[in-house]
Amino acid sequence: MIQVRPIRRTWVRFMQVMLDSASMILFIISYVMFFAFLGYRIFRGSVEGVQYFADYIDSCFNMLVLLTTANSPDIMLPAYEYSRPLAIFFVLYLLFGVFLILHLLMALFYSNYKVRLTR
């Protein structure tokens, strides 16, 4: 039989950790929005702009997908084929986002959850 109380306590702790980490989550959202704006401005009128940066909402969604590395090379390939230096935009975005910011977020979640668990 599944016990409901431990599951409820775990979800409450999880939500508290999310609230404790709200500043980092807002930072990641602003990071994605900033690079989406830059991509929207840089790639306007190009093949990349038509496919992935058609408007600001599409730009934000595609940059979020790129940050999760779910469709990583597909978003970058049209810009890479057009001009190799334009790929630096995506490489910098991924280097800082995936290897620095997301690891910091995971460490923050872990430490906040550990603090909540010991209370």
Secondary structure, DSSP 8 states (H G I E B T S, - for coil): ---HHHHHHHHHHHHHHHHHTHHHHHHHHHHHHHHHHHHHHHSTTSHHHHHT-SSHHHHHHHHHHHHTTSSHHHHHHHHHHH-GGGHHHHHHHHHHIIIIIHHHHHHHHHHHHHHHHH-
